[in-house]
Amino acid sequence: MSKENIHQLVKDLGREMDLPDMTMDENDFVCIFTNDGVVLNLDYHEDEDVLVMYSTVGDVPDDQRLQLYQELLQANFFWESTAGATMCVDHTAERVMLMANITVGDLDLPKLMTVLDHFIRLSWAWSDRIRELTGQEAKTEPPKDDSSPGMLDPSRLA
């Protein structure tokens, strides 16, 4: 897929989500905020023809660091709890990140919406797990499951 095609796909996604002005910037990047607290970053890498999705899902708690690291490692083992994405820690900011690469060669709007929906739900679940680990209550309601399976629910976007 060409750079122009992925930019067009993001514009189409924006229109589908009732955000007609949503576009990737000159660095092939766009950030999407959801009503359920997820900040989704999309970054296209033309040389590899991949769309990198990433989201900060929480801060590393000092008093539960070992427990969290064990859970992240277990989740990454054969992608047991990540649905193919990868959990990692940005050590400079002490933040837990969820990341995934999508090969965009045959990506179309329905596939993109499905992938984003799953990624947003997974980000929310991991954010909630980190809050639970630190003794905090959930800050947001979980995503509603009454939308069409695998389709991004535009009402969840801020």
Secondary structure by P-SEA (a helix, b strand, c coil): ccaaaaaaaaaaaaaaacccccccccccbbbbbcccccbbbbbbbccccbbbbbbbcccccccaaaaaaaaaaaaaccccccccbbbbbcccccbbbbbbbbbcccccaaaaaaaaaaaaaaaaaaaaaaaaaacccccccccccccccccccccccc
